[in-house]
Amino acid sequence: MVTAPAPEESQESEYQRELRHEQNYVDGLFARLDNEVSQATERLRLVQLNTDPANPAAEALVQRETEYHSLNARLDRLNLAQLGLVFGRIDIHCEDTRNIDNPLPGEPTMDRRYIGRMGLDAREENYRTLLLDWRAPMARPFYLATTAQPEGVRLRRHLRTHGRTVTDFDDEFLSGNQAGHQRGGVGSESALFHVLQQPRTSRMKDIVETIQREQDEIIRDSTRGILVVEGGPGTGKTAVALHRVAYLLYTWREQLARTGVLIIGPNRTFLDYISHVLPELGETGTVLSTIGDLYPGISGTGKESLLVREIKGSAEMVEILSEEVRHYQVLPEEIRYLQVDGITLQVTPSMVKAARTKARRSRRPHNLAQSVFREELLHRLAQQMAGTIGADPLGGANLLHHADIDQLHDDLAEEPEINDLVAEFWPELSPTTVLRRLLEDKNRIAYAARAYDTETQEALYRPSGSSWSPTDAALLDELAVLVGMPDPEEEQRRADDNWRQKVTEAQEALDILASSANTDTDDEEFEAEILGAHDVIDAETLAQRQETRDSRSTAERASADYTWAYGHVIVDEAQELSPMEWRMVMRRCPSRWMTLVGDTAQTGSPAGVDSWAETLSPFVGSRFRYRTMTVNYRTPSQIMEIAHQVLRIIDPDSPGTQAIRDSDYPVRFLASGTNPQAIIDELSAEEPDRLSAIISANDSDCGYSVDAIKGLEFDHVVLVEPRKIVEQSPQGWQDLFVALTRATQSLTVIGEVPKSIDIPECSDQAT
């Protein structure tokens, strides 16, 4: 007898049954995730209490410190993964049934794969896969499959969740009897359009749920050299770059965990905007920096004219800085006299010049070549002293042997006056001191830049005490190479070696002092009053070591070390970097494994990129891969019609990008003097959740300048006086193109528009 379903079950629709099924599955995933969090939390508690019974020995402290940081990182990943833990599912045909972990009932060749932000396995079932990390190769069909090329996928399901609750889903049938059919959504791209229509916020959202085929191919690109990704506004370059970081960290975990990944952005606002994307994707071990903050200890905030930025960004600064360093390698104008043990020695200009020549020919950085200079000067002074002491009164050969002269050399090396002369003629330098003295002294500029015109020299000068500017970072980095700053990691290793030696010596001392302990022959009545040295002091205390163990993460160590070689470097808005800045970035990545994303049509820097080939050829020749992105997901077609007019002025041959969205808002053009804040208030009243911005030629007037909004996006943009933006810079058209393409919903233009732009007839003003 067949039992009739309960009334509530019979009324349940297929959609509701599927939604309930997905909720049950997601509940199971979260239960497993909660269990992993609990286990990691308990393990961390034991490590913090230092009461792990399996590892109680004091010498295991270093291992426990390492485990402590590893557990914290794991808990961060587990907790952040809960934000949209699972977002998709595919039912896919699989010829090799050994690769199937979740076969569909009655269909042994069909595998059901759930896709999420991290992987989860059933360890008790021989590590059966319950949730695939979106970066795993077996998850890739979720992004690549189409009706024309289904990749074996029968069904692709996009799950929408709020917290731990499954709120909705969209189905796409890509093969089989229902191919081309959709369920639960408005079309094959419903998930994508749903995301694109959401209000923008001050934080960038990841696109892991909606990665498109063009984007996926770049994210998973196997290039181990430089990959250049060029795309117009709104093509998702930044999102692709960040997801590529997450993919590389997943695929090359062991290598990149040791070396780290550096992400360079155009400004601090941009870095704040993207800072939550990688943690939400389960990755926290990256270094985020602007180009102006890349030199450790320096944060450039000073403002500079376009001319100064162009000069300081040019490759000619290498020669100017080299000349300034050589300027410190001075010669005496006259003979100097030294009294050593009653003997008068002469330090002649020619003697110093010979020592300088030998030091320069060593090709070592300035500070490292000081020892060569010093040795040559000591050698010549020792020879001079030997000529006086060992002179044969009868005119024969010098009476001193080589060993005697070597001893004279060693004795002279201890003379303070010699050290003072070395410090005077070949001083030890620091990059910050050299650069500050150069830029704040017109005479030093005149010498170092003597091969350049007066305009260049005058532009380089700035008043004493000026703040560091963003362009200074690359100059300081160049000087660090010319001067030869110590390697922080090597210094740490030497300090550790020195500490270990001190501990060894201290322990030897304690072993000797151990005889002060009472022995079995001592009177027992005095035993409590007599303490051995080992009772009150140990080797570490005797060595006076406090807390010198380096417990910093790879990212923390890397950001403090200008010599650090990163495993991979991402540069966003890469077209803005100057030749000097490219030299600095390339030093950070000797392997040249880099992803550069940008758009030369948006180059605003006077020393920025015009051609990728010309920019990269000094470093890699023609050995780089070039990819383009053509679909504009952000900017509505109405706005792009205006922006493409500007693009044709910048690059008449550029095809532009294809906008896939329309907007309900026409582009408005209003008269000069219109209050932009009133428009923002009006838009905010209509849609309070939307993000708005005012963009103008100068951020002191109102809102943002173009430099400040590179890489950002807003729902509504009010653009003030576009003609001024064009006129303020040789890159003015590029700046205007950037400003026009920040909006996802509406664009309002206030003020005079360049004559090259045709204003739609429906505009409020026909300027």
C-alpha positions in Angstrom: 0.0 0.0 0.0 1.3 3.5 -1.0 1.1 6.0 1.8 -0.3 9.4 0.7 2.0 12.3 1.4 1.1 14.7 4.2 -1.0 17.7 3.2 1.9 20.1 3.6 4.2 17.9 1.5 1.7 17.5 -1.3 1.4 21.3 -1.5 5.2 21.8 -1.7 6.4 22.8 -5.1 9.4 21.4 -6.9 11.2 24.7 -6.3 10.5 24.5 -2.5 11.6 20.9 -2.4 14.9 21.8 -4.1 15.3 24.8 -1.9 14.8 22.6 1.2 17.2 20.0 -0.2 19.9 22.7 -0.7 19.3 24.1 2.8 19.9 20.6 4.3 23.1 20.2 2.4 24.4 23.6 3.4 23.5 22.9 7.0 25.7 19.9 6.9 28.6 21.8 5.4 28.3 24.5 8.2 28.1 21.8 10.8 31.4 20.3 9.6 32.9 23.8 9.3 31.9 24.6 12.9 33.5 21.4 14.1 36.8 22.3 12.4 36.6 25.8 14.0 36.0 24.2 17.4 39.0 21.8 17.0 41.3 24.6 15.9 40.2 26.8 18.7 40.8 24.1 21.3 44.2 23.4 19.9 45.0 27.1 20.0 44.0 27.2 23.6 46.4 24.4 24.5 49.2 26.1 22.7 48.6 29.4 24.4 48.5 27.7 27.8 51.7 25.8 26.9 50.1 22.7 28.5 50.1 20.4 25.5 50.9 17.0 27.1 52.2 15.7 23.8 54.9 18.4 23.6 55.8 19.7 27.1 59.5 20.3 26.6 60.7 23.8 26.9 62.8 23.5 23.8 59.6 23.1 21.8 58.8 26.8 22.3 59.7 27.8 18.7 57.6 25.0 17.3 54.6 26.2 19.5 55.1 29.8 18.3 55.0 28.6 14.7 51.9 26.5 15.4 50.3 29.4 17.2 50.5 31.7 14.1 49.5 28.8 11.8 46.4 28.1 13.9 45.4 31.8 14.0 45.7 32.0 10.2 43.6 28.8 9.8 40.9 30.2 12.1 40.9 33.4 10.1 40.3 31.4 6.9 37.7 29.2 8.4 35.7 32.2 9.9 35.9 34.3 6.7 34.9 31.4 4.6 31.5 31.4 6.3 30.6 34.6 4.3 29.0 32.8 1.3 30.5 29.4 2.1 28.8 27.7 -0.9 27.4 29.5 -3.9 27.1 27.0 -6.7 26.6 23.4 -7.9 27.1 21.5 -11.1 25.8 18.1 -12.2 28.5 16.9 -14.6 29.1 13.8 -16.7 32.4 12.1 -15.8 33.7 9.2 -17.9 36.2 8.1 -15.2 34.0 7.1 -12.3 37.0 7.1 -10.0 36.8 10.9 -9.9 33.1 10.8 -8.8 32.6 11.5 -5.1 28.8 12.3 -5.2 27.1 10.2 -7.9 23.5 11.1 -8.8 21.0 8.4 -7.7 20.6 5.9 -10.6 23.3 7.8 -12.7 26.7 6.4 -11.8 28.5 8.6 -14.4 27.0 11.9 -13.2 28.9 13.7 -10.4 27.3 16.4 -8.2 29.8 19.0 -7.3 29.2 21.9 -4.9 31.4 24.9 -5.3 32.4 27.3 -2.6 35.1 29.5 -1.0 37.0 26.6 0.5 37.2 22.9 0.2 35.6 20.5 2.7 36.1 16.8 2.9 34.5 13.9 4.8 37.7 12.4 6.3 35.8 9.5 7.8 34.7 8.5 4.2 38.2 8.4 2.7 38.2 12.2 2.2 35.2 12.2 0.0 34.7 15.8 -1.4 31.8 17.6 0.0 32.6 21.1 -1.2 35.1 22.1 -3.9 37.3 25.1 -3.6 36.4 27.4 -6.5 40.1 27.4 -7.5 40.3 23.6 -7.8 40.6 22.2 -11.4 37.4 20.1 -10.9 35.4 23.3 -10.2 36.4 25.0 -13.4 33.5 23.8 -15.5 31.2 25.9 -13.3 32.7 29.0 -14.9 33.5 27.7 -18.4 30.3 25.7 -19.4 27.9 27.2 -21.9 25.1 25.7 -24.0 27.4 25.7 -27.0 30.3 24.2 -25.0 28.7 22.5 -21.9 32.0 20.8 -20.8 29.9 17.8 -19.7 27.7 20.0 -17.4 24.0 19.1 -17.5 22.9 21.6 -14.8 24.6 24.7 -13.3 22.9 26.0 -10.2 23.7 29.4 -8.6 22.8 29.4 -4.9 22.0 32.7 -3.1 22.5 32.7 0.6 22.1 35.1 3.5 24.3 34.0 6.4 23.6 30.3 6.6 20.2 30.4 4.9 19.7 29.5 1.3 17.3 32.2 0.0 17.1 31.4 -3.7 18.7 29.6 -6.6 18.9 29.9 -10.4 19.3 26.9 -12.7 20.8 26.7 -16.2 20.4 23.4 -18.1 23.4 23.3 -20.5 23.0 19.8 -22.0 20.6 16.9 -22.1 16.9 17.1 -22.9 16.4 20.4 -21.2 19.4 22.2 -22.7 18.8 25.9 -22.9 16.1 25.9 -20.3 16.4 28.1 -17.2 14.6 27.8 -13.9 14.4 30.2 -11.0 16.0 33.1 -12.8 15.6 35.5 -15.8 18.3 34.0 -18.0 21.7 32.4 -18.3 23.3 35.5 -16.8 20.8 36.2 -14.1 23.3 35.7 -11.3 25.7 38.1 -13.0 23.1 40.8 -13.5 21.8 40.4 -10.0 25.3 41.2 -8.7 25.9 44.1 -11.1 22.7 45.8 -10.1 23.6 45.8 -6.4 24.5 49.1 -4.7 28.2 49.9 -4.5 29.8 50.3 -1.1 33.1 51.5 0.3 34.3 47.9 0.0 34.9 45.9 -3.2 33.0 42.6 -3.4 34.5 39.5 -4.9 33.2 38.0 -8.1 33.8 34.4 -7.2 30.2 33.5 -7.8 30.0 35.2 -11.3 33.4 34.8 -12.9 32.9 34.8 -16.7 34.8 32.7 -19.2 37.1 35.6 -20.4 37.9 36.4 -16.8 38.5 32.7 -15.7 41.0 32.2 -18.5 43.1 35.1 -17.2 42.7 34.1 -13.5 44.1 30.6 -14.3 46.6 31.6 -16.9 49.7 29.4 -16.5 52.2 32.1 -17.5 55.3 32.0 -15.2 56.6 35.3 -16.5 55.0 38.7 -16.9 51.3 38.7 -17.8 49.9 42.0 -19.0 46.1 42.3 -18.8 44.7 45.4 -20.6 41.1 46.3 -20.5 39.0 49.4 -20.5 36.9 50.8 -17.7 34.5 48.3 -16.0 36.0 45.2 -17.5 36.8 43.8 -14.0 40.6 44.0 -14.3 41.1 44.5 -10.5 38.7 41.7 -9.6 40.4 39.4 -12.0 43.8 40.3 -10.6 42.7 39.7 -7.0 41.1 36.4 -7.9 44.3 35.4 -9.7 46.2 36.0 -6.5 43.8 33.7 -4.7 44.2 31.1 -7.4 48.0 31.3 -7.4 48.1 31.0 -3.6 45.9 27.9 -3.9 47.9 26.3 -6.7 51.4 27.3 -5.6 50.8 27.4 -1.8 54.1 26.1 -0.6 56.2 28.4 -2.7 54.2 31.6 -2.3 53.7 31.0 1.5 57.5 31.4 1.9 58.0 34.3 -0.4 54.7 36.2 -0.2 52.6 38.1 -2.8 52.8 41.9 -3.2 49.8 43.9 -4.5 50.5 47.5 -5.6 47.5 49.8 -6.0 47.2 53.5 -7.1 46.2 55.1 -3.8 45.4 54.2 -0.2 41.6 54.6 -0.8 41.9 52.0 -3.5 43.8 49.6 -1.1 41.1 50.1 1.6 38.5 49.4 -1.1 40.0 46.0 -2.1 41.4 45.0 1.3 38.5 42.7 2.2 38.4 40.7 -1.1 41.3 38.3 -0.5 40.4 37.6 3.1 36.9 36.8 2.0 38.4 34.4 -0.5 40.4 32.7 2.3 43.7 34.4 1.7 45.4 36.8 4.2 49.1 36.5 3.5 49.6 39.3 1.0 51.2 42.7 1.2 49.2 45.7 0.0 51.0 48.9 -0.8 50.9 52.0 -2.9 54.0 52.7 -5.0 54.7 55.7 -2.7 54.8 53.5 0.4 56.9 50.6 -1.1 60.1 51.8 0.5 60.0 50.7 4.2 59.6 53.5 6.7 58.6 56.2 4.2 55.0 57.3 3.5 54.9 59.9 0.7 52.2 62.6 1.3 53.8 65.7 -0.3 52.3 67.3 -3.3 54.3 67.9 -6.5 53.8 69.6 -9.8 53.4 67.5 -13.0 56.8 68.7 -14.1 58.5 67.5 -10.9 56.7 64.1 -11.1 57.8 63.7 -14.7 61.5 64.5 -14.0 61.7 62.4 -10.8 60.0 59.5 -12.6 62.3 59.6 -15.6 65.2 57.1 -16.1 67.6 60.0 -16.1 67.3 60.1 -12.3 69.6 57.1 -12.2 72.5 59.1 -13.5 71.7 62.1 -11.3 71.5 59.9 -8.1 74.7 58.1 -9.1 76.5 61.4 -9.5 75.3 62.5 -6.1 76.7 59.4 -4.5 80.0 59.9 -6.3 80.0 63.4 -5.0 80.5 62.1 -1.5 83.7 60.3 -2.6 85.9 63.4 -2.1 89.6 64.2 -2.5 91.6 66.5 -0.1 92.7 69.8 -1.6 96.1 69.6 0.0 98.3 67.1 1.8 97.2 65.9 5.2 99.8 65.1 7.9 99.5 62.3 10.5 101.7 61.6 13.5 101.9 57.9 14.3 104.4 56.8 16.9 106.5 59.8 16.3 106.6 59.3 12.6 105.0 61.9 10.2 102.9 60.4 7.4 101.6 62.2 4.4 98.1 61.6 3.0 98.3 63.1 -0.4 95.5 63.8 -2.9 97.0 61.4 -5.3 97.1 58.7 -2.7 93.4 59.2 -1.9 92.6 59.3 -5.6 94.3 55.9 -6.1 92.3 54.4 -3.2 89.1 56.0 -4.6 89.8 54.6 -8.1 90.3 51.1 -6.7 87.1 51.3 -4.6 85.1 52.4 -7.6 86.5 49.7 -9.8 85.3 47.1 -7.3 81.8 47.8 -8.6 80.5 47.4 -5.1 77.8 49.7 -3.7 79.2 52.8 -2.0 79.1 51.6 1.6 80.4 48.2 0.8 83.2 49.7 -1.2 84.3 51.7 1.8 86.4 48.7 3.0 88.2 48.6 -0.3 89.0 52.3 -0.1 90.1 51.9 3.5 92.4 48.9 2.7 94.0 50.6 -0.2 94.7 53.7 1.9 96.1 51.7 4.8 98.3 49.7 2.3 99.8 52.9 1.0 100.3 54.4 4.4 101.9 51.2 5.7 104.3 51.2 2.7 105.1 54.8 3.4 105.7 54.1 7.1 107.9 51.1 6.2 109.9 53.3 3.9 110.8 55.5 6.9 111.3 52.8 9.6 113.1 50.2 7.4 115.2 52.5 5.3 118.8 51.2 5.0 121.3 54.0 5.9 123.7 52.4 3.4 121.1 52.7 0.6 120.3 49.0 0.4 116.9 47.3 0.3 114.3 48.0 2.9 115.2 46.2 6.1 111.5 45.2 6.9 110.0 42.0 5.8 106.4 41.5 4.5 105.3 40.3 7.9 106.6 43.6 9.4 104.7 45.7 6.9 101.5 43.6 7.5 101.9 44.4 11.2 102.3 48.1 10.4 99.1 47.9 8.4 97.3 46.3 11.3 98.6 48.9 13.8 97.6 51.8 11.5 94.1 50.3 11.2 93.6 51.0 15.0 94.5 54.6 14.7 91.4 56.9 15.2 92.8 59.5 12.8 92.9 57.0 10.0 89.2 56.1 10.6 88.4 59.8 10.7 90.0 60.3 7.3 88.1 57.4 5.8 84.9 58.7 7.1 85.7 62.1 5.6 86.8 60.9 2.1 84.4 57.9 1.8 81.6 58.4 4.4 79.0 55.8 5.1 75.7 56.9 3.6 72.0 56.4 4.1 69.4 56.8 1.2 67.2 59.2 3.2 70.1 61.5 4.1 71.5 61.5 0.6 68.1 62.3 -1.1 67.1 64.9 1.4 70.4 66.7 1.2 70.3 66.6 -2.6 66.7 67.9 -3.1 67.1 70.7 -0.5 70.5 72.0 -1.7 70.6 73.9 -5.0 74.4 73.6 -5.2 74.3 69.8 -4.9 71.5 69.7 -7.5 73.6 71.8 -9.8 76.5 69.4 -9.5 74.6 66.1 -9.8 72.3 67.3 -12.6 74.9 69.4 -14.4 74.2 67.5 -17.6 70.6 68.7 -17.6 69.0 72.1 -18.2 68.2 74.8 -15.7 64.5 74.0 -15.7 65.2 70.5 -14.6 67.5 71.6 -11.9 65.1 74.2 -10.6 62.2 71.7 -10.6 64.2 69.3 -8.4 64.7 71.7 -5.6 62.4 71.9 -2.7 62.6 73.8 0.6 64.3 72.3 3.7 62.0 70.1 5.8 59.6 69.3 3.0 57.5 66.1 3.4 58.4 63.0 1.5 56.3 62.7 -1.7 55.1 59.5 -3.5 57.8 59.8 -6.2 60.6 59.7 -3.5 60.1 56.0 -2.8 61.6 54.9 -6.1 64.5 57.3 -5.7 65.2 56.1 -2.2 65.0 52.5 -3.4 67.5 53.3 -6.2 69.8 55.0 -3.6 69.6 51.9 -1.4 71.1 49.9 -4.3 73.7 52.6 -5.1 74.7 53.0 -1.4 74.4 49.3 -0.4 72.0 49.1 2.5 72.3 46.0 4.7 69.9 43.1 4.1 67.5 43.1 7.1 67.0 39.3 7.0 70.8 38.8 6.9 71.2 41.2 9.8 68.6 39.1 11.7 70.4 35.9 11.0 73.7 37.4 12.2 72.0 38.6 15.4 70.6 35.1 15.9 74.0 33.5 15.4 75.5 36.0 17.8 72.8 35.3 20.4 73.4 31.5 20.1 77.2 32.1 20.5 76.5 34.1 23.7 74.2 31.4 25.0 76.9 28.8 24.4 79.5 30.9 26.2 77.1 31.6 29.0 76.4 27.9 29.5 80.1 27.2 29.6 80.5 29.8 32.3 77.6 28.2 34.2 79.2 24.8 33.9 82.3 26.2 35.6 80.2 27.9 38.3 78.3 24.7 38.9 81.1 23.7 41.3 79.7 26.3 43.7 76.7 24.0 44.2 76.7 22.0 47.5 77.8 18.3 47.2 77.0 15.2 49.1 80.0 15.9 51.4 78.5 19.2 52.6 77.0 19.5 56.0 73.2 18.9 55.6 72.4 21.7 58.1 73.7 24.3 55.6 72.1 22.7 52.5 69.1 25.1 52.4 71.3 28.2 52.7 73.7 27.4 49.8 72.5 28.0 46.2 74.4 27.1 43.1 74.7 29.5 40.3 72.4 27.3 38.2 69.7 27.8 40.8 69.4 31.5 40.2 70.5 32.0 36.6 70.2 30.2 33.3 71.9 30.6 29.9 69.3 32.8 28.3 69.2 35.2 31.3 73.0 35.3 31.5 73.1 36.2 27.8 70.7 39.0 28.4 68.4 37.9 25.7 64.9 39.4 26.0 62.5 38.7 23.1 64.4 38.5 19.9 62.6 35.7 18.1 61.1 36.8 14.9 57.4 35.7 15.1 56.2 38.0 12.3 54.3 36.5 9.3 55.9 36.3 5.9 53.8 39.4 4.8 55.0 41.4 7.8 58.7 40.5 7.3 58.4 41.2 3.6 56.8 44.7 4.0 59.7 45.8 6.3 62.5 44.6 4.0 63.4 46.5 0.9 65.5 43.6 -0.4 62.6 41.1 -0.1 62.1 39.0 -3.3 58.3 38.3 -3.6 57.1 35.1 -5.3 54.5 37.1 -7.3 53.7 40.7 -7.8 50.4 42.2 -8.9 50.3 45.8 -10.1 46.9 47.5 -10.5 46.6 50.6 -12.6 50.1 49.6 -13.9 50.0 52.2 -16.6 50.6 54.9 -14.0 54.1 53.7 -13.0 57.1 55.7 -14.1 60.4 54.2 -15.3 62.0 54.7 -11.9 59.1 53.0 -10.2 59.3 50.1 -12.6 62.9 49.6 -11.6 61.8 49.5 -7.9 59.0 47.0 -8.7 61.3 44.7 -10.7 63.7 44.5 -7.8 60.9 43.1 -5.7 60.4 40.3 -8.1 63.7 38.9 -9.6 61.8 35.9 -11.0 59.7 38.3 -13.0 56.5 36.4 -12.2 54.0 39.3 -12.3 50.5 40.2 -13.3 50.2 43.8 -14.6 46.7 45.1 -15.1 46.0 48.5 -16.6 44.8 50.6 -19.6 47.1 53.0 -21.4 44.0 55.0 -22.4 43.7 55.9 -18.7 47.3 56.9 -18.1 47.3 60.0 -16.0 50.9 60.1 -14.9 53.2 62.4 -16.9 55.9 59.6 -16.7 53.4 56.7 -17.2 53.1 54.0 -19.7 52.5 54.7 -23.4 53.5 51.3 -24.7 53.8 48.1 -22.7 56.6 46.8 -25.1 58.7 49.9 -24.5 58.1 49.9 -20.8 59.0 46.2 -20.2 61.8 45.7 -22.8 64.6 46.9 -20.5 63.6 44.2 -18.0 62.3 41.2 -20.1 62.7 42.2 -23.7 59.7 40.9 -25.6 59.2 37.9 -23.1 55.8 38.8 -21.7 52.2 37.7 -22.5 49.5 40.1 -23.4 45.8 39.5 -22.8 42.8 41.9 -23.3 39.4 42.2 -21.6 36.6 43.5 -23.9 33.4 43.3 -21.9 32.4 46.3 -19.7 30.3 45.0 -16.8 30.2 48.3 -14.8 29.4 51.2 -17.0 26.0 51.6 -18.7 25.9 52.0 -22.4 24.5 55.6 -22.2 27.6 56.7 -20.3 30.0 54.8 -22.6 28.6 56.5 -25.6 30.0 59.8 -24.2 33.2 58.1 -22.9 34.0 56.5 -26.3 34.0 60.0 -27.9 36.9 60.8 -25.5 38.6 57.4 -26.2 38.6 58.2 -29.9 40.6 61.3 -29.2 43.1 59.4 -27.0 43.4 56.4 -29.4 41.5 56.6 -32.6 42.2 52.9 -33.3 40.9 51.5 -30.1 37.7 49.5 -30.4 36.6 50.3 -26.9 34.7 47.9 -24.7 31.2 46.4 -25.0 28.8 47.6 -22.3 26.3 44.9 -21.5 24.0 47.0 -19.4 21.7 49.9 -19.9 20.6 52.4 -17.2 17.3 54.0 -16.4 19.2 57.3 -16.0 20.1 59.4 -19.1 23.4 61.4 -18.9 22.6 64.9 -17.7 24.5 68.1 -18.7 23.9 71.1 -16.4 25.2 74.7 -16.4 28.2 75.9 -14.5 27.4 77.0 -11.0 24.9 74.2 -10.4 25.4 72.9 -6.9 26.8 69.4 -7.2 26.0 68.5 -3.6 22.3 69.3 -4.2 22.3 66.7 -6.9 24.0 64.1 -4.7 21.4 64.8 -2.0 18.6 64.4 -4.5 20.0 61.0 -5.7 20.6 59.9 -2.1 17.1 60.7 -1.2 15.8 58.5 -4.0 18.2 55.6 -3.3 19.8 56.0 0.1 21.8 52.7 -0.2 23.6 53.9 -3.3 27.2 55.3 -3.2 27.7 58.7 -4.8 30.7 60.8 -5.6 31.6 64.3 -6.9 34.7 64.4 -9.2 36.4 67.6 -10.2 39.7 68.9 -11.5 40.9 69.7 -8.0 40.0 67.8 -4.9 40.2 71.1 -2.9 37.2 72.4 -4.8 34.8 69.5 -4.0 34.7 65.8 -3.8 37.5 63.7 -5.4 40.3 64.5 -7.9 40.8 62.1 -10.7 44.0 60.7 -9.0 42.0 59.8 -5.9 39.4 57.7 -7.7 41.6 55.5 -9.9 40.3 52.0 -9.7 37.1 52.9 -7.8 33.5 52.8 -8.8 30.3 54.6 -7.6 26.6 54.2 -8.3 26.1 57.9 -9.1 28.8 60.4 -10.2 28.6 64.2 -10.6 31.4 65.4 -12.8 32.3 69.1 -12.3 33.9 71.2 -15.1 35.2 68.6 -17.4 37.0 71.1 -19.6 39.2 72.1 -16.7 40.2 68.4 -16.2 41.3 68.3 -19.9 43.3 71.5 -19.6 45.1 70.9 -16.3 47.4 68.2 -17.6 49.1 66.9 -20.8 47.2 63.7 -19.9 43.9 65.6 -19.4 41.9 63.6 -22.0 42.9 60.4 -20.2 41.9 61.9 -16.9 38.5 62.8 -18.3 38.0 59.3 -19.7 38.7 57.9 -16.2 36.2 60.4 -14.6 33.5 59.6 -17.1 33.6 55.9 -16.5 33.3 55.6 -12.7 29.5 55.4 -12.5 27.4 52.2 -12.5 24.0 54.0 -12.6 24.0 57.7 -13.4 26.3 60.5 -14.6 25.6 64.2 -14.2 28.0 66.7 -15.9 28.2 70.2 -14.6 30.0 73.0 -16.5 31.6 73.5 -19.8 32.3 70.4 -21.9 35.2 70.2 -24.5 33.9 71.0 -28.0 34.9 67.5 -29.1 32.1 65.9 -27.2 28.6 65.8 -28.7 25.9 66.4 -26.1 22.7 64.4 -26.5 19.7 66.5 -27.5 17.8 65.3 -24.4 20.3 66.9 -22.0 19.2 69.6 -19.7 21.8 71.9 -21.2 23.3 72.0 -24.7 26.7 73.6 -24.0 
